Amino acid sequence: MTDNVRLDRDGALATVTLNRPERRNSLSDAMLTDLGRVVTELRDDDTTRVVILTGAPPVFSAGADAGLKSSMSAEERRHAMASRRSQFRRLFERVNTMLEGLEQITICAVNGHAVGGGWGLTLACDFRIAAAEAQFWIPEVDLGVPLGVASTTRFVRLIGPARAKEIILECRRYGAEEARALGLVHRVVAGNDLMKYSREYAQVMLAKPFRPLAEMKARINAIARTAVPEVNAMTEGFLPRD
């Protein structure tokens, strides 16, 4: 248990809840740090075999939390945002990589809107189950900032460059069924049934022998993976410098 992330256990199943509902579960540095601590705890826990990641209602996550004071001047905000983006990007990519690298099977129960980094966070999980009313979008380009390399890489891996460009450059909203049709969501269920269905799906994974399950997950991830540091190096000259 941390201030921003709740961890609940039920035998070999752990449920991790983003827990800043008053801020629509936006991803502050503090929340990402807490999430990293929880993921580390799960990584070192031999008793947990499946992890469900969800958000405290009413949304999954509204994305990055700038956390800037309203009293700042425009110039102060511009400089602060540049520094903030760089720091947030490093922390976000580190936590996402840790989440993706867990041996345990991870199921993201998307209980509401998943925006920007919130949508990116879902992609680090093995399976994504969305409530029918959930919406997804990447507003970064419209906000004048690039989407982080980790999330961009996962979009390209999952749906290819053409569809990734459509989602990231158009900045439009996608309903849960649209996201499922693209292959970014595995199942869409009624919102009231989301956690019940996610736990039932977790039981399907828990019924399988853990070691071959973990080894096949690692093998599939390795085949699909383009190392984020390599992408960073290749695109450094094209991304705006902080």
PAKOL-136803 format. One record per residue (C-alpha): x, y, z. Coordinates in Angstrom, 2 decimals. Layout:
N
R     east    north       up
R        X        Y        Z
...
//
This chain:
242
R     east    north       up
R     0.00     0.00     0.00
R     1.26     3.48    -0.90
R    -0.32     6.93    -0.92
R    -1.22     6.81    -4.62
R    -1.41     3.10    -5.45
R    -3.40     0.41    -3.65
R    -2.28    -3.23    -3.60
R    -4.78    -5.97    -2.67
R    -4.00    -9.68    -2.57
R    -6.22   -12.72    -2.94
R    -4.04   -15.80    -2.89
R    -1.90   -15.83    -6.04
R    -3.86   -12.89    -7.54
R    -2.83    -9.30    -6.83
R    -4.89    -6.24    -7.79
R    -3.09    -2.92    -8.23
R    -5.31     0.19    -8.24
R    -4.25     3.67    -9.35
R    -5.72     5.60    -6.45
R    -5.92     9.36    -7.09
R    -9.62     9.63    -8.01
R    -9.70    13.31    -7.03
R    -7.14    13.90    -9.83
R    -8.68    11.34   -12.18
R    -5.72     9.05   -11.49
R    -3.39    11.36   -13.39
R     0.21    10.17   -13.45
R     2.27    12.40   -11.21
R     5.90    11.67   -10.41
R     4.77    10.56    -6.95
R     2.20     8.13    -8.39
R     4.72     6.65   -10.83
R     7.27     6.29    -8.02
R     4.68     4.51    -5.89
R     3.67     2.30    -8.81
R     7.33     1.43    -9.34
R     7.61     0.39    -5.68
R     4.54    -1.83    -5.97
R     5.79    -3.42    -9.19
R     9.15    -4.10    -7.54
R     7.37    -5.74    -4.59
R     5.42    -7.95    -6.99
R     8.54    -8.79    -9.00
R    10.16   -10.16    -5.84
R     7.03   -12.01    -4.68
R     7.08   -15.72    -5.57
R     3.49   -16.24    -4.39
R     1.82   -13.85    -6.87
R     1.19   -15.30   -10.33
R    -1.35   -12.91   -11.91
R    -1.69    -9.13   -11.51
R    -4.73    -6.99   -12.37
R    -4.07    -3.28   -12.93
R    -7.04    -0.89   -12.75
R    -7.99     2.64   -11.68
R   -10.13     4.02    -8.89
R   -13.45     5.11   -10.51
R   -14.55     6.94   -12.51
R   -11.58     6.68   -14.94
R    -8.51     4.54   -15.51
R    -6.07     7.45   -15.88
R    -6.22    10.98   -17.30
R    -2.54    10.81   -18.27
R     0.40    12.95   -17.17
R    -0.09    15.39   -14.31
R     1.88    18.57   -15.05
R     1.66    19.65   -11.42
R     2.54    23.30   -12.16
R     1.44    26.22   -10.01
R    -1.21    28.48   -11.56
R     0.71    31.54   -10.32
R     3.58    30.90   -12.74
R     4.15    33.32   -15.60
R     3.93    32.00   -19.17
R     7.73    31.98   -19.46
R     8.13    30.20   -16.14
R     5.58    27.61   -17.17
R     7.34    27.05   -20.52
R    10.68    26.33   -18.86
R     9.08    24.28   -16.10
R     7.15    22.19   -18.61
R    10.31    21.40   -20.60
R    12.06    20.16   -17.47
R     8.91    18.39   -16.28
R     8.49    16.49   -19.56
R    12.05    15.21   -19.50
R    11.83    14.02   -15.91
R     8.38    12.49   -16.36
R     9.38    10.69   -19.56
R    12.34     8.98   -17.89
R    10.29     7.89   -14.90
R     7.31     6.78   -16.98
R     9.46     4.70   -19.32
R    11.30     3.06   -16.42
R     8.08     2.07   -14.64
R     6.45     0.85   -17.87
R     9.48    -1.31   -18.64
R     9.34    -2.77   -15.12
R     5.62    -3.54   -15.52
R     6.11    -5.14   -18.92
R     9.00    -7.20   -17.56
R     7.09    -8.83   -14.70
R     7.11   -12.63   -14.84
R     3.51   -12.65   -13.69
R     0.70   -12.38   -16.22
R    -0.72    -8.84   -16.14
R    -4.31    -7.92   -16.96
R    -5.30    -4.28   -17.35
R    -8.94    -3.70   -16.37
R    -9.64    -0.37   -18.08
R   -12.59     0.93   -16.07
R   -12.91     4.34   -17.77
R   -11.05     6.86   -19.90
R    -7.39     6.12   -20.61
R    -5.68     9.27   -21.89
R    -2.12     9.86   -23.09
R     0.25     8.12   -20.70
R    -2.78     6.39   -19.19
R    -3.40     4.62   -22.51
R     0.33     3.99   -22.80
R     0.34     2.33   -19.38
R    -2.31    -0.18   -20.50
R    -0.02    -1.30   -23.33
R     2.64    -2.51   -20.88
R     0.19    -5.20   -19.67
R    -0.26    -8.60   -21.31
R    -4.04    -8.39   -21.62
R    -6.42    -5.43   -21.76
R   -10.09    -5.76   -20.82
R   -12.13    -2.57   -21.18
R   -15.45    -1.39   -19.84
R   -17.86    -0.64   -22.69
R   -17.94     3.07   -21.77
R   -14.14     3.45   -21.70
R   -12.58     5.87   -24.16
R    -8.98     6.11   -25.33
R    -7.02     8.93   -26.87
R    -3.54    10.40   -27.26
R    -3.77    14.24   -27.11
R    -0.02    14.95   -26.92
R     0.48    16.36   -30.44
R    -2.47    18.73   -30.03
R    -0.93    19.81   -26.72
R     2.37    20.58   -28.46
R     4.43    17.74   -26.97
R     5.65    14.41   -28.41
R     4.34    11.13   -27.06
R     7.08     9.30   -25.13
R     9.21     6.71   -26.87
R     8.01     3.81   -24.69
R     4.33     4.30   -25.56
R     5.08     5.08   -29.21
R     7.15     1.91   -29.51
R     4.39    -0.23   -28.03
R     1.76     1.22   -30.38
R     3.97     0.39   -33.37
R     4.68    -3.12   -32.06
R     1.02    -3.89   -31.49
R    -0.67    -2.38   -34.55
R     2.07    -1.31   -36.98
R     3.31     2.12   -38.02
R     0.35     3.13   -40.21
R    -2.27     2.68   -37.48
R     0.10     4.09   -34.85
R     0.44     7.28   -36.91
R    -3.34     7.53   -37.22
R    -3.86     7.30   -33.46
R    -0.94     9.49   -32.38
R    -1.11    12.20   -35.05
R    -4.91    12.58   -35.35
R    -5.39    12.83   -31.55
R    -9.00    11.66   -31.77
R   -10.93     9.62   -29.23
R   -11.53     5.91   -29.68
R   -14.35     3.97   -28.09
R   -13.68     0.62   -26.44
R   -15.01    -1.37   -29.39
R   -12.85     0.63   -31.82
R    -9.81    -0.09   -29.67
R   -10.72    -3.77   -29.65
R   -11.07    -3.82   -33.44
R    -7.56    -2.36   -33.72
R    -6.15    -5.08   -31.46
R    -5.38    -2.73   -28.56
R    -8.08    -4.23   -26.32
R    -8.74    -7.96   -25.99
R   -12.26    -7.90   -24.54
R   -15.01    -5.31   -24.00
R   -17.51    -5.97   -21.22
R   -20.23    -4.06   -19.40
R   -18.71    -1.70   -16.85
R   -20.48    -3.38   -13.92
R   -18.97    -6.72   -14.97
R   -15.42    -5.51   -15.58
R   -13.72    -6.62   -12.38
R   -15.75    -9.85   -12.20
R   -14.72   -10.75   -15.75
R   -11.10    -9.72   -15.13
R   -10.89   -11.95   -12.06
R   -12.46   -14.83   -13.98
R    -9.91   -14.37   -16.73
R    -7.18   -14.28   -14.09
R    -8.38   -17.69   -12.92
R    -7.86   -19.05   -16.45
R    -4.21   -17.98   -16.22
R    -3.86   -19.20   -12.63
R    -5.01   -22.68   -13.69
R    -1.97   -23.03   -15.98
R     1.51   -24.09   -14.86
R     3.32   -20.88   -14.01
R     6.86   -21.55   -15.24
R     6.04   -22.33   -18.91
R     3.52   -19.46   -18.88
R     6.19   -17.03   -17.67
R     8.79   -18.38   -20.09
R     6.48   -18.07   -23.09
R     5.52   -14.53   -22.06
R     9.20   -13.59   -21.89
R     9.91   -15.24   -25.24
R     7.04   -13.47   -27.02
R     8.07   -10.11   -25.52
R    11.67   -10.66   -26.60
R    10.64   -11.44   -30.18
R     8.42    -8.33   -30.35
R    10.75    -5.97   -28.54
R    12.56    -3.03   -30.09
R    14.76    -1.69   -27.33
R    13.56     1.73   -26.17
R    17.16     3.03   -25.77
R    17.85     2.20   -29.44
R    14.71     4.07   -30.54
R    15.71     7.01   -28.36
R    19.10     7.14   -30.05
R    17.66     6.84   -33.56
R    15.09     9.60   -33.07
R    17.07    11.99   -30.92
R    17.64    14.44   -33.74
R    13.95    14.58   -34.61
R    12.41    15.10   -31.17
R    12.24    18.58   -29.65
R    14.98    19.09   -27.10
R    13.92    19.93   -23.55
//
